[in-house]
Amino acid sequence: MSCWMPGCPALSMCRGLAALPITCLERAKDLKTRLGILLHKPELGHRIGTSSKLQLGSRQRDSSREVLEWRESFDQLLKSKSGVTAFHTFLKTEFSEENLDFWLACEDFKKTRSKTKLATKANRIFEEFVQSEAPREVNIDHETREITRKNLSGATSACFNEAQAKTRTLMEKDSYPRFLKSASYQDMTKQATSRGINKRSHT
């Protein structure tokens, strides 16, 4: 915006900038650019996109052995944090991530020591995943659902054991084999294998 009024701040600023040497202005622009890059730099951490194609993150590099171990057993996959993340992303493409979320919630629930927190968490997990018409209802039979409901009256760290086991079996027999055959996991194994070959060729 221009201003031709005497004493206008904008006009004074323009005259002041014009009086500066060109090198100063260039340095100022360079500094602004560098600051902009730093301010917009993403936070450190591994982020997996929502696309069906999974890739090894630049910040969290999975070892070749770990990625290949995921196909040995479902237990191996669940033991790996990055494996759980990759499997969760795959489940999202099938709209069935609530099964893994429930399993993870149960694992966290078992670590709760406070009886008060135990009861509160138990009710929250039941309302979110187990009860009929729950927002993220998991696929378990009516009998298991009722057993879990009764367990809430005296909530212990084991009150979700049966429901969690049923959900785990469902994932292991249904979703896990499809994950191993998926293009996303195949891409990851190819990257892991090629990295292993390159490592051996340089030794």
VEXBAKE-623983 format. One line per 5 residues: number of its first residue (from 1); their letters; for each residue x, y, z of N, C-alpha, C. Coordinates in steps of 0.1 Angstrom, whole numbers, plus 5000, padded with zeros to 4 digits. Atoms other than C-alpha are relative to their C-alpha. Example, Ala and Ser with C-alpha at 12.3 -4.5 7.8 and 13.67 -1.06 7.14 Angstrom:
<sites>
1 = AS = 5009,4988,5000,5123,4955,5078,5009,5012,5000; 4991,4989,5000,5137,4989,5071,4992,5011,5008 $
</sites>
This chain:
<sites>
1 = MSCWM = 5008,4988,5000,5000,5000,5000,5009,5012,5000; 4992,4988,5001,5014,5034,4990,4994,5012,5008; 5005,4989,4992,5012,5066,5010,5008,5012,4996; 4993,4988,5004,5021,5101,4997,4999,5011,5010; 5002,4990,4990,5012,5120,5029,5013,5003,5006 $
6 = PGCPA = 4987,4997,4993,5041,5138,5045,5000,4994,5014; 4998,5006,4986,5055,5120,5076,4993,4986,5000; 5006,5013,5000,5038,5087,5065,5010,4990,5004; 4991,5011,4996,5054,5057,5083,5005,4991,4989; 4997,5009,5011,5052,5036,5052,5010,5006,4991 $
11 = LSMCR = 4991,4993,5009,5070,5062,5031,5014,5001,5007; 4987,5000,4993,5097,5066,5058,5007,4987,4999; 4994,5013,5000,5102,5029,5059,5006,4996,4986; 4995,5003,5014,5105,5026,5021,5013,5008,4997; 4988,4992,5002,5131,5055,5021,5012,4994,5007 $
16 = GLAAL = 4990,5006,4992,5150,5038,5049,5006,4987,4993; 4996,5013,5007,5151,5004,5030,5008,5003,4987; 4994,4996,5012,5161,5022,4998,5015,5004,5003; 4987,4995,4997,5191,5037,5016,5010,4989,5004; 4991,5011,4996,5204,5003,5027,5008,4995,4988 $
21 = PITCL = 4992,5006,5011,5232,4987,5006,4992,4987,4996; 5007,5012,5006,5219,4959,4983,5005,4987,5008; 4995,5012,4993,5241,4934,5002,4992,4997,5013; 5008,5002,4988,5222,4940,5034,4986,4995,4998; 5013,5005,5004,5189,4935,5017,5000,4985,4997 $
26 = ERAKD = 4999,5013,5004,5201,4903,5002,5002,4990,5012; 4998,5008,4988,5213,4890,5036,4987,4999,5008; 5013,5000,4992,5180,4899,5052,4990,4990,4993; 5009,5010,5007,5161,4879,5025,5005,4986,5003; 4995,5013,4997,5184,4850,5030,4997,4995,5014 $
31 = LKTRL = 5003,5003,4986,5179,4851,5068,4985,4996,5001; 5015,5003,4999,5141,4852,5063,4997,4986,4994; 5003,5013,5006,5142,4822,5040,5004,4989,5009; 4995,5010,4991,5163,4802,5065,4991,4998,5012; 5009,5000,4988,5140,4811,5094,4987,4993,4996 $
36 = GILLH = 5012,5006,5005,5110,4801,5073,5001,4985,4999; 4997,5014,5002,5125,4767,5066,5000,4993,5014; 4999,5006,4987,5132,4761,5103,4986,5000,5007; 5013,4999,4994,5097,4772,5114,4990,4990,4995; 5009,5010,5006,5080,4749,5090,5005,4986,5000 $
41 = KPELG = 4995,5013,4999,5102,4720,5097,4992,4991,5008; 5009,5009,4993,5080,4690,5107,5007,4995,5013; 4995,5005,4988,5084,4676,5142,5007,4986,4997; 4993,5012,5002,5108,4647,5146,4990,4988,5004; 5009,5011,4997,5091,4613,5147,4996,4993,4987 $
46 = HRIGT = 5004,5008,5012,5079,4586,5124,4985,5002,4997; 5014,4998,5005,5047,4592,5104,4997,4991,4988; 5003,5009,5012,5031,4566,5082,4987,5006,4994; 5011,4994,5007,5007,4580,5056,4988,4991,5000; 5013,5007,5001,4971,4569,5051,4999,4992,4987 $
51 = SSKLQ = 5001,5007,5013,4978,4556,5016,5003,4985,5003; 4999,5014,4998,4977,4519,5011,5014,4995,4998; 4986,5003,5002,5014,4519,5002,5008,5004,5012; 4992,4997,4988,5036,4516,5034,5014,5001,4996; 4985,5000,5002,5072,4526,5034,5007,5002,5013 $
56 = LGSRQ = 4992,4998,4988,5099,4526,5059,5003,5015,5002; 4999,4985,4997,5100,4560,5076,5015,5004,5001; 4986,4995,5000,5131,4581,5073,5005,5002,5014; 4996,4998,4986,5132,4588,5111,5001,4988,5007; 5000,5012,4992,5125,4554,5123,5002,4988,4990 $
61 = RDSSR = 4996,5011,5010,5144,4528,5102,4999,4987,5007; 5001,5013,4995,5133,4493,5108,5011,4991,4995; 4989,5009,5005,5161,4467,5106,4994,4990,4990; 5005,5010,5010,5158,4443,5077,4995,4988,5007; 5005,5012,4993,5155,4414,5101,4987,5002,5006 $
66 = EVLEW = 5012,4997,4994,5127,4430,5120,4988,4999,4991; 5011,5000,5010,5105,4436,5089,4997,4986,4995; 5002,5014,5005,5111,4400,5077,4995,4991,5011; 5005,5008,4989,5103,4386,5112,4985,5001,5001; 5014,4998,4998,5068,4400,5110,4992,4988,4993 $
71 = RESFD = 5007,5011,5007,5059,4371,5086,5002,4987,5006; 4998,5012,4992,5072,4345,5110,4988,4996,5008; 5012,5002,4991,5043,4348,5134,4993,5013,5003; 5007,4988,4996,5016,4372,5145,5006,5006,5012; 4994,4995,4988,5033,4374,5178,5012,5009,4997 $
76 = QLLKS = 4988,4991,5004,5065,4388,5161,4995,5013,4996; 5005,4988,5005,5044,4414,5145,4995,5009,5011; 5005,4992,4989,5027,4425,5177,5011,5004,5010; 4989,4996,4992,5060,4427,5195,5008,5012,4995; 4993,4989,5006,5073,4453,5171,4991,5012,5000 $
81 = KSGVT = 5008,4987,5000,5061,4489,5176,4997,5004,4986; 5002,4996,5014,5067,4497,5139,4991,4990,4993; 5009,5010,5006,5050,4464,5130,4986,5002,5003; 5014,4997,4995,5019,4473,5150,4995,5012,4992; 5004,4988,5007,5019,4507,5133,4997,4997,4985 $
86 = AFHTF = 5002,5004,5014,5022,4492,5098,4987,4992,4999; 5012,5009,5000,4995,4466,5106,4987,5009,5002; 5011,4992,4997,4972,4493,5120,4996,5008,4987; 5002,4992,5012,4976,4514,5088,4993,4991,4989; 5006,5009,5010,4967,4483,5067,4985,4997,5004 $
91 = LKTEF = 5014,5003,4995,4936,4476,5089,4991,5012,4996; 5008,4988,5003,4925,4512,5082,4994,4999,4986; 5004,5002,5014,4923,4503,5045,4988,4990,4999; 5011,5010,5000,4899,4475,5054,4989,5004,5010; 5010,4995,4991,4880,4496,5079,4997,4991,5012 $
96 = SEENL = 5001,5009,4989,4887,4472,5107,5011,5002,5011; 4990,4997,4991,4913,4490,5128,4995,4999,5015; 5005,5001,4986,4890,4488,5159,5004,4988,5007; 4995,5013,4993,4901,4452,5165,5013,5002,5006; 4987,4998,4995,4937,4462,5169,5000,5011,5011 $
101 = DFWLA = 5001,4989,4990,4928,4494,5189,4994,4994,5013; 5006,5007,4988,4907,4472,5213,5011,4992,5007; 4989,5008,4995,4936,4448,5217,5011,5008,5007; 4990,4991,4994,4960,4476,5224,4995,5007,5013; 5007,4994,4988,4935,4492,5249,5001,4990,5011 $
106 = CEDFK = 5000,5010,4990,4933,4459,5267,5014,4998,5006; 4987,5002,4995,4971,4456,5269,5004,5012,5010; 4998,4989,4991,4973,4491,5284,4992,4999,5013; 5009,5002,4989,4944,4483,5307,5006,4991,5011; 4994,5009,4991,4963,4454,5322,5011,5006,5009 $
111 = KTRSK = 4989,4994,4993,4991,4477,5333,4995,5010,5011; 5006,4991,4990,4967,4498,5354,5000,4994,5014; 4999,5005,4987,4974,4495,5391,4989,5005,5010; 5011,4994,4991,4948,4519,5407,4987,4993,4997; 5013,5006,5001,4915,4502,5414,4990,5010,4995 $
116 = TKLAT = 5010,4990,5005,4896,4534,5408,5002,5002,4985; 4997,4999,5014,4913,4539,5374,4996,4988,4992; 5003,5012,5007,4908,4503,5366,4985,4999,4996; 5015,5000,5002,4870,4506,5370,4996,5010,4989; 5003,4990,5010,4869,4538,5350,5004,4996,4986 $
121 = KANRI = 4995,5005,5013,4890,4524,5322,4992,4989,4994; 5008,5012,5004,4870,4492,5321,4987,5004,4994; 5013,4995,5005,4837,4510,5316,5002,5007,4987; 4998,4992,5013,4852,4533,5289,5003,4990,4989; 4996,5010,5011,4867,4503,5269,4987,4993,4996 $
126 = FEEFV = 5012,5008,5003,4834,4484,5272,4990,5008,4992; 5010,4991,5008,4813,4514,5260,5005,5003,4986; 4994,4996,5013,4837,4521,5231,5001,4988,4991; 4997,5011,5009,4844,4486,5218,4991,4988,5002; 5006,5013,4998,4823,4458,5234,4985,5000,5000 $
131 = QSEAP = 5015,5001,4999,4787,4467,5241,4994,5001,4986; 5007,5000,5013,4761,4463,5214,4998,5014,4995; 5001,4986,5006,4760,4493,5190,5011,5010,5005; 4989,4991,4995,4793,4506,5205,5005,5008,4988; 4995,4992,5011,4809,4534,5184,5010,4992,4991 $
136 = REVNI = 4989,5008,5007,4838,4510,5175,4999,4985,5004; 5003,5013,4995,4822,4477,5182,5009,4989,4993; 4992,5010,5005,4845,4447,5178,4991,4987,4997; 5008,5012,5005,4833,4414,5162,5002,4988,5010; 4999,5012,4990,4828,4390,5192,4986,4995,5001 $
141 = DHETR = 5013,5006,4999,4800,4366,5199,4992,5006,5013; 5009,4995,4990,4770,4374,5222,5005,4995,5014; 4996,5006,4987,4782,4350,5250,5012,5007,5006; 4987,4993,4995,4817,4367,5252,4996,5014,5004; 5004,4986,4996,4800,4401,5253,4994,5000,5013 $
146 = EITRK = 5007,5000,4987,4778,4391,5282,5010,4997,5012; 4990,5004,4990,4807,4375,5301,5008,5012,5004; 4993,4988,4998,4826,4407,5297,4992,5011,5008; 5008,4990,4993,4797,4428,5309,4999,4996,5015; 5001,5005,4986,4794,4407,5341,5013,5003,5007 $
151 = NLSGA = 4986,4998,4994,4832,4411,5347,5001,5014,5005; 4999,4986,4996,4827,4449,5350,4996,5002,5014; 5005,4998,4986,4809,4445,5383,5011,5000,5010; 4988,5000,4992,4842,4437,5399,5012,5000,4992; 4989,4998,5010,4867,4450,5374,5014,4996,5005 $
156 = TSACF = 4986,5004,4997,4901,4433,5375,5008,5002,4987; 4992,4998,5012,4930,4435,5351,4997,4989,4989; 5003,5011,5009,4917,4402,5336,4986,5000,4994; 5014,5000,5004,4881,4413,5329,4997,5000,4985; 5001,5000,5015,4887,4417,5291,5007,4988,4993 $
161 = NEAQA = 4991,5010,5005,4909,4386,5287,4993,4991,4989; 5006,5008,5010,4883,4365,5268,4996,5007,4988; 5003,4991,5012,4871,4393,5245,5013,5003,4992; 4987,4996,5007,4907,4403,5238,5005,4988,4992; 4996,5012,5006,4916,4367,5230,4993,4997,4987 $
166 = KTRTL = 5008,5003,5011,4887,4363,5206,5004,5010,4988; 4996,4990,5010,4897,4395,5188,5013,4998,4994; 4987,5003,5005,4933,4385,5186,5000,4989,4990; 5001,5011,5009,4924,4352,5170,4994,5004,4987; 5006,4995,5012,4902,4369,5145,5010,5007,4991 $
171 = MEKDS = 4990,4993,5007,4930,4392,5135,5011,4991,4994; 4990,5009,5004,4955,4364,5133,4996,4991,4988; 5005,5010,5011,4934,4341,5111,4994,5008,4988; 5007,4993,5011,4917,4368,5090,5009,5011,4994; 4993,4988,5005,4935,4402,5087,5015,4998,4998 $
176 = YPRFL = 4986,5002,5001,4971,4391,5093,5005,4993,4987; 4996,5006,5013,4974,4367,5063,4999,5010,4988; 5002,4990,5010,4960,4395,5041,5011,5011,5000; 4989,4990,4998,4985,4419,5055,5013,4995,4994; 4987,5006,5005,5014,4396,5046,5000,5000,4984 $
181 = KSASY = 5001,5001,5015,5001,4393,5010,4998,5014,4993; 5004,4987,5006,4993,4430,5006,5012,5006,4993; 4990,4993,5008,5013,4452,4982,5009,5009,5010; 4993,4992,4990,5022,4474,5012,5011,4993,5007; 4990,5008,4993,5040,4447,5031,5011,4994,4990 $
186 = QDMTK = 4990,5005,5010,5056,4432,4999,5010,5011,4997; 4991,4989,5002,5071,4467,4993,5010,5001,5011; 4991,4998,4988,5085,4468,5028,5011,4988,5000; 4990,5011,5001,5101,4433,5024,5010,5002,4989; 4991,4998,5011,5116,4442,4991,5011,5010,5004 $
191 = QATSR = 4990,4990,4996,5132,4473,5006,5009,4994,5011; 4992,5006,4990,5144,4453,5036,5010,4991,4994; 4991,5010,5007,5159,4426,5014,5011,5007,4993; 4990,4993,5008,5176,4450,4991,5010,5007,5009; 4991,4993,4991,5190,4469,5020,5010,4990,5006 $
196 = GINKR = 4992,5011,4995,5203,4436,5034,5011,4996,4990; 4990,5004,5011,5220,4427,5001,5010,5011,4998; 4990,4989,5001,5236,4462,4998,5010,5000,5012; 4991,5000,4988,5249,4459,5034,5010,4989,4999; 4990,5011,5002,5265,4425,5026,5010,5003,4989 $
201 = SHT = 4991,4997,5011,5280,4437,4994,5011,5010,5003; 4990,4990,4996,5298,4465,5012,5009,4996,5012; 4992,5005,4989,5313,4443,5039,5011,4991,4994 $
</sites>
